[in-house]
Amino acid sequence: MEIVEKRENDICILTPVGRLDVNTSESFREHLLQVISDGTKNIILDCQSLDYISSGGLRVVLEGAKRVWQMEGKMVLCSLKDYIKEVFEVIQFDAFLPIAETVEEALVKF
């Protein structure tokens, strides 16, 4: 899995490319936690290039969200494909993780 990282002021925009599954979730976890340990407390997960997310990937997203909340930060998801958005809604992650249609819409949530 490739992870594209961009910065917009104090917000880190992470774009995972491909599948976030048992084979890739640990490397994504390491990257996400490194971004957070470097002091970033506001993160956008741009899911435009995410094709699949497993339960292991969902756990990593939840762990990252908890870490930024502890730092009084925020994580916003955006550009989810319908079938991935449905996963977040079914497990009710959308109740505590804001979901935006675009990166631009996500940026205004901070």
Phi and psi in degrees as a GROMACS rama.xvg file:
@    title "Ramachandran Plot"
@    xaxis  label "Phi"
@    yaxis  label "Psi"
@TYPE xy
-95.7339  145.025  GLU-2
-126.366  114.957  ILE-3
-91.8347  131.873  VAL-4
-122.761  129.347  GLU-5
-131.701  161.815  LYS-6
-123.442  139.755  ARG-7
-132.466  97.7138  GLU-8
57.6702  -119.963  ASN-9
-97.762  16.9251  ASP-10
-109.356  130.513  ILE-11
-97.3135  128.663  CYS-12
-107.721  113.318  ILE-13
-105.413  129.546  LEU-14
-120.849  99.8709  THR-15
-74.6127  137.786  PRO-16
-115.241  121.498  VAL-17
107.012  -134.202  GLY-18
-108.368  136.101  ARG-19
-108.295  90.7269  LEU-20
-134.109  -165.305  ASP-21
-59.1925  -30.481  VAL-22
-81.232  -21.614  ASN-23
-119.987  -12.6855  THR-24
-64.5323  -33.0033  SER-25
-68.7122  -41.2548  GLU-26
-68.4875  -35.8229  SER-27
-66.6415  -40.7551  PHE-28
-58.7595  -47.9579  ARG-29
-59.9488  -42.8235  GLU-30
-65.2486  -47.3406  HIS-31
-61.438  -46.4035  LEU-32
-68.2331  -30.4662  LEU-33
-67.2723  -41.9691  GLN-34
-58.8048  -43.8409  VAL-35
-68.3381  -43.8241  ILE-36
-68.2018  -20.3776  SER-37
-77.4754  -0.735031  ASP-38
105.8  1.55817  GLY-39
-79.1101  123.728  THR-40
-115.628  -2.60446  LYS-41
-121.981  118.361  ASN-42
-132.835  136.108  ILE-43
-110.307  127.389  ILE-44
-98.1261  105.046  LEU-45
-87.5169  107.746  ASP-46
-97.3474  18.927  CYS-47
-58.8653  -29.6717  GLN-48
-108.064  12.9075  SER-49
-88.2651  121.212  LEU-50
-95.325  -22.6277  ASP-51
-161.763  146.421  TYR-52
-137.285  129.06  ILE-53
-96.09  178.745  SER-54
-61.854  -34.4338  SER-55
-64.3047  -38.8061  GLY-56
-66.1495  -39.1134  GLY-57
-64.0768  -38.756  LEU-58
-62.4753  -39.8128  ARG-59
-64.8579  -43.6878  VAL-60
-60.37  -45.1384  VAL-61
-62.7964  -43.2225  LEU-62
-61.4618  -44.5717  GLU-63
-62.64  -42.9769  GLY-64
-60.9932  -44.161  ALA-65
-61.1327  -40.8698  LYS-66
-64.4736  -42.5897  ARG-67
-70.7722  -32.4115  VAL-68
-63.3027  -38.9035  TRP-69
-62.1735  -26.4254  GLN-70
-93.2702  10.0255  MET-71
61.2873  36.6466  GLU-72
-107.619  -162.937  GLY-73
-150.253  145.817  LYS-74
-121.203  133.553  MET-75
-126.125  136.08  VAL-76
-97.811  147.474  LEU-77
-150.448  164.074  CYS-78
57.6446  40.1604  SER-79
-78.8935  136.485  LEU-80
-66.1622  151.799  LYS-81
-53.8238  -43.9742  ASP-82
-70.2177  -27.4176  TYR-83
-79.6353  -38.7858  ILE-84
-59.8501  -39.1651  LYS-85
-61.3769  -38.0544  GLU-86
-60.6567  -47.094  VAL-87
-63.1467  -34.555  PHE-88
-74.0909  -41.3656  GLU-89
-61.5331  -41.1675  VAL-90
-89.5087  4.61579  ILE-91
64.1928  27.5457  GLN-92
-67.0614  -26.8143  PHE-93
-67.53  -10.8318  ASP-94
-73.45  -24.1649  ALA-95
-129.023  -7.82702  PHE-96
-114.455  113.066  LEU-97
-61.7698  141.469  PRO-98
-121.446  126.965  ILE-99
-115.717  158.478  ALA-100
-75.5638  -35.8263  GLU-101
-136.059  167.282  THR-102
-61.8565  -42.1784  VAL-103
-59.9417  -42.2735  GLU-104
-66.891  -36.2581  GLU-105
-66.9123  -37.762  ALA-106
-60.1113  -34.6407  LEU-107
-77.3718  -6.13535  VAL-108
-82.6864  -2.53617  LYS-109
